[in-house]
Amino acid sequence: MKTALIIHGWPCYIENNHPLVELLKKEKFKISAPKLFKKKYTKKSVLNQINSSIKKQPEIIIGISLGGTFAQILAKKYPKSKLLLIATGPYLKPKAKILYDFARFFLLSDILFLFIKFMPWMIIHPFYKIILPIIGKNYSDYINDMKTNILSMKKVKYSVYRNIIKYAFTINNEPMLSKIKNKTMIITGKKDIMMPPELSKLMHQKIKNSKLYEIDAQHHNLFNDKVIKKIKEFVI
């Protein structure tokens, strides 16, 4: 049976009802999607968790958002696997300055963590909109995504949060991109402020055997019908 490795981003796991999972199951893939927020989140520990979930070389390695940075690292180990990079980059360089302020404050104090942990989502809602504004997105979809993200954030330990932020703002895979030989598809949203399309263009430039697909979307709403069709063409 064909195998697919999915490396999720932050803050949500990839669940069975995700359109990507539904597509891969329909195409008879066995899916490995380890949940990476349950243990210490460092480069070494996350790679250990991912490697322990791999029983044989996957036909395709999929990295979403922050998970894409790990997918790039694993690509060198499995050069015959197809590589699918979605809403990611070789490093984190968000357009919004407030995200840097948010990260610094989070590392200095647990107040923000306690706010997220114990406040109802409707109180968190206005602050969430400042960090991830609505840009050309259906409002009901945006609210549903927001609820899912906030509920997921509430389940993560503070120590794990700190490690995620430290990793996100220190990882830099740019020097290794030119060494990636895998057949690669890169998907980016033109309005993505978390992982701006410039990062995807940089990966496309550095990874020789790559194709870039840009859509009119943000960071968390890339999986529309057109994207799923493109992914299907790539994986089969």
FILUMTI-612216 format. One record per residue (C-alpha): residue number from 0; x, y, z. Coordinates in steps of 0.5 Angstrom, whole numbers. Each point is the difference from the previous one (the first is absolute). Example, Ala and Ser with C-alpha at 12.3 -4.5 7.8 and 13.67 -1.06 7.14 Angstrom:
REM residues 2
+------+-------+-------+-------+
| resi |    px |    py |    pz |
+------+-------+-------+-------+
|    0 |    25 |    -9 |    16 |
|    1 |     2 |     7 |    -2 |
+------+-------+-------+-------+
***
This chain:
REM residues 236
+------+-------+-------+-------+
| resi |    px |    py |    pz |
+------+-------+-------+-------+
|    0 |     0 |     0 |     0 |
|    1 |     2 |     7 |    -2 |
|    2 |     2 |     4 |     6 |
|    3 |    -1 |     8 |     2 |
|    4 |     4 |     4 |     6 |
|    5 |    -4 |     6 |     2 |
|    6 |     4 |     5 |     4 |
|    7 |    -5 |     5 |     3 |
|    8 |     1 |     7 |     2 |
|    9 |    -3 |     4 |     6 |
|   10 |    -4 |     0 |     4 |
|   11 |    -5 |    -6 |    -3 |
|   12 |     2 |    -7 |    -2 |
|   13 |    -3 |    -3 |    -6 |
|   14 |    -6 |    -4 |     1 |
|   15 |    -4 |    -5 |    -4 |
|   16 |    -5 |     5 |    -3 |
|   17 |     6 |     4 |    -3 |
|   18 |    -1 |     1 |    -7 |
|   19 |     7 |    -2 |    -1 |
|   20 |    -1 |    -7 |     4 |
|   21 |    -6 |    -1 |    -4 |
|   22 |     3 |     0 |    -7 |
|   23 |     6 |    -4 |     2 |
|   24 |    -5 |    -5 |     3 |
|   25 |    -4 |     0 |    -6 |
|   26 |     7 |    -1 |    -4 |
|   27 |     2 |    -7 |     4 |
|   28 |     5 |     4 |     4 |
|   29 |     2 |    -3 |     7 |
|   30 |     1 |     7 |     4 |
|   31 |     5 |     1 |     6 |
|   32 |    -2 |     7 |     3 |
|   33 |     3 |     0 |     7 |
|   34 |    -2 |     5 |     5 |
|   35 |     6 |     4 |     2 |
|   36 |    -3 |     5 |     6 |
|   37 |     0 |    -5 |     5 |
|   38 |     7 |    -1 |     2 |
|   39 |     6 |     5 |     0 |
|   40 |     0 |     4 |    -6 |
|   41 |     7 |     1 |    -3 |
|   42 |     4 |    -2 |    -6 |
|   43 |     3 |    -6 |     2 |
|   44 |    -6 |    -3 |     4 |
|   45 |    -5 |     2 |    -6 |
|   46 |     4 |    -4 |    -5 |
|   47 |     1 |    -6 |     5 |
|   48 |    -8 |     0 |     1 |
|   49 |    -1 |     0 |    -8 |
|   50 |     6 |    -5 |    -1 |
|   51 |    -3 |    -5 |     4 |
|   52 |    -7 |     1 |    -3 |
|   53 |     3 |    -2 |    -7 |
|   54 |     0 |    -7 |    -1 |
|   55 |     3 |     0 |    -8 |
|   56 |     2 |     6 |    -5 |
|   57 |    -7 |     4 |    -1 |
|   58 |    -2 |     1 |    -7 |
|   59 |    -1 |     7 |     2 |
|   60 |     2 |     5 |     6 |
|   61 |    -5 |     5 |     1 |
|   62 |     2 |     6 |     5 |
|   63 |    -5 |     5 |     1 |
|   64 |     1 |     7 |     3 |
|   65 |     6 |    -1 |     6 |
|   66 |     0 |    -7 |    -2 |
|   67 |     2 |     1 |    -7 |
|   68 |     7 |     2 |     4 |
|   69 |     1 |    -7 |     2 |
|   70 |    -3 |    -3 |    -7 |
|   71 |     6 |     4 |    -3 |
|   72 |     5 |    -3 |     5 |
|   73 |    -3 |    -7 |    -1 |
|   74 |     0 |     0 |    -8 |
|   75 |     8 |     0 |     0 |
|   76 |    -1 |    -7 |     4 |
|   77 |    -5 |    -2 |    -5 |
|   78 |     2 |     3 |    -7 |
|   79 |    -5 |    -5 |    -4 |
|   80 |    -6 |     2 |     4 |
|   81 |    -4 |     6 |    -3 |
|   82 |     0 |     6 |     4 |
|   83 |    -6 |     4 |     1 |
|   84 |     1 |     7 |     4 |
|   85 |    -7 |     4 |     1 |
|   86 |     0 |     7 |     4 |
|   87 |     7 |    -1 |     2 |
|   88 |     7 |     3 |    -1 |
|   89 |     8 |    -2 |     2 |
|   90 |    -1 |     5 |     6 |
|   91 |    -6 |     4 |     3 |
|   92 |     0 |     7 |    -2 |
|   93 |    -7 |     3 |     1 |
|   94 |    -2 |     7 |    -3 |
|   95 |    -4 |     2 |     6 |
|   96 |     5 |     3 |     5 |
|   97 |    -5 |    -2 |     6 |
|   98 |     1 |    -7 |    -1 |
|   99 |     8 |     1 |     2 |
|  100 |    -3 |     4 |     6 |
|  101 |    -5 |    -5 |     2 |
|  102 |     6 |    -5 |     0 |
|  103 |     4 |     4 |     4 |
|  104 |    -5 |     1 |     5 |
|  105 |    -2 |    -7 |     0 |
|  106 |     8 |    -2 |     2 |
|  107 |     0 |     5 |     5 |
|  108 |    -6 |    -2 |     4 |
|  109 |    -6 |    -5 |     1 |
|  110 |    -5 |     6 |     0 |
|  111 |    -2 |    -1 |    -7 |
|  112 |     0 |    -8 |     1 |
|  113 |    -5 |     1 |     6 |
|  114 |    -4 |     5 |    -4 |
|  115 |    -1 |    -5 |    -6 |
|  116 |    -1 |    -6 |     5 |
|  117 |    -5 |     2 |     4 |
|  118 |    -4 |     6 |    -4 |
|  119 |    -6 |    -2 |    -4 |
|  120 |     1 |     0 |    -8 |
|  121 |    -4 |     6 |    -1 |
|  122 |     4 |     4 |     5 |
|  123 |     6 |    -2 |    -4 |
|  124 |    -3 |     1 |    -6 |
|  125 |     2 |     8 |    -1 |
|  126 |     7 |    -1 |     1 |
|  127 |     0 |    -6 |    -5 |
|  128 |    -3 |     4 |    -5 |
|  129 |     6 |     5 |     1 |
|  130 |     5 |    -5 |    -1 |
|  131 |    -3 |    -4 |    -5 |
|  132 |    -5 |     5 |    -4 |
|  133 |    -5 |    -2 |    -5 |
|  134 |     2 |     1 |    -7 |
|  135 |    -4 |    -2 |    -5 |
|  136 |    -3 |    -5 |     3 |
|  137 |    -7 |    -3 |     2 |
|  138 |    -2 |     3 |     7 |
|  139 |    -3 |    -7 |     2 |
|  140 |     6 |    -4 |    -2 |
|  141 |     4 |     5 |     3 |
|  142 |    -4 |    -1 |     7 |
|  143 |     0 |    -7 |    -1 |
|  144 |     8 |     0 |    -1 |
|  145 |     1 |     4 |     6 |
|  146 |    -4 |    -4 |     5 |
|  147 |     4 |    -6 |    -2 |
|  148 |     6 |     3 |     1 |
|  149 |    -1 |     3 |     6 |
|  150 |    -3 |    -6 |     3 |
|  151 |     6 |    -4 |    -2 |
|  152 |     5 |     5 |     3 |
|  153 |    -4 |    -1 |     7 |
|  154 |     3 |    -7 |     0 |
|  155 |     7 |     2 |    -1 |
|  156 |     5 |     0 |     6 |
|  157 |     3 |     7 |     1 |
|  158 |     7 |    -4 |     0 |
|  159 |    -2 |    -2 |    -7 |
|  160 |    -2 |     6 |    -2 |
|  161 |     7 |     3 |     2 |
|  162 |     4 |    -5 |    -4 |
|  163 |    -5 |     1 |    -6 |
|  164 |     2 |     8 |     0 |
|  165 |     7 |    -1 |     1 |
|  166 |     0 |    -5 |    -6 |
|  167 |    -4 |     4 |    -4 |
|  168 |     4 |     6 |     0 |
|  169 |     7 |    -3 |     0 |
|  170 |    -1 |    -6 |    -6 |
|  171 |     4 |     2 |    -6 |
|  172 |     0 |    -5 |    -6 |
|  173 |     2 |     4 |    -5 |
|  174 |     7 |    -2 |    -1 |
|  175 |    -3 |    -8 |    -1 |
|  176 |    -5 |     2 |    -5 |
|  177 |     5 |    -1 |    -6 |
|  178 |     1 |    -7 |     2 |
|  179 |    -7 |    -2 |     0 |
|  180 |    -1 |    -5 |    -6 |
|  181 |    -7 |    -2 |     1 |
|  182 |    -5 |     1 |    -5 |
|  183 |    -4 |     6 |     3 |
|  184 |    -6 |     4 |     0 |
|  185 |    -1 |     6 |     4 |
|  186 |    -6 |     4 |     2 |
|  187 |    -1 |     7 |     2 |
|  188 |    -6 |     5 |     2 |
|  189 |     1 |     7 |    -3 |
|  190 |    -2 |     3 |     6 |
|  191 |     3 |    -4 |     5 |
|  192 |     3 |     4 |     5 |
|  193 |     3 |    -6 |     5 |
|  194 |     4 |    -3 |    -6 |
|  195 |     0 |     5 |    -5 |
|  196 |     0 |    -2 |    -8 |
|  197 |     7 |     3 |     0 |
|  198 |     3 |    -6 |     4 |
|  199 |    -3 |    -5 |    -5 |
|  200 |     3 |     3 |    -6 |
|  201 |     7 |     0 |     4 |
|  202 |    -1 |    -8 |     1 |
|  203 |    -3 |     0 |    -7 |
|  204 |     7 |     3 |    -3 |
|  205 |     4 |    -4 |     5 |
|  206 |    -3 |    -7 |    -1 |
|  207 |     1 |    -2 |    -8 |
|  208 |    -5 |    -5 |    -1 |
|  209 |    -6 |     4 |     3 |
|  210 |    -6 |     3 |    -2 |
|  211 |    -3 |     6 |     3 |
|  212 |    -8 |     1 |     0 |
|  213 |    -3 |     7 |     3 |
|  214 |    -7 |     1 |     2 |
|  215 |    -4 |     6 |     2 |
|  216 |     0 |    -2 |     7 |
|  217 |     2 |     1 |     7 |
|  218 |     4 |    -5 |     5 |
|  219 |    -5 |    -4 |     3 |
|  220 |    -5 |    -1 |    -6 |
|  221 |     4 |    -3 |    -6 |
|  222 |    -4 |    -7 |     0 |
|  223 |    -5 |     2 |    -5 |
|  224 |    -2 |    -4 |    -6 |
|  225 |     5 |     2 |    -5 |
|  226 |     6 |    -1 |     5 |
|  227 |    -3 |    -7 |     1 |
|  228 |     0 |    -1 |    -7 |
|  229 |     7 |     2 |    -1 |
|  230 |     2 |    -4 |     6 |
|  231 |    -3 |    -6 |    -3 |
|  232 |     3 |     1 |    -7 |
|  233 |     7 |     0 |     4 |
|  234 |    -1 |    -6 |     4 |
|  235 |    -2 |    -5 |    -4 |
+------+-------+-------+-------+
***
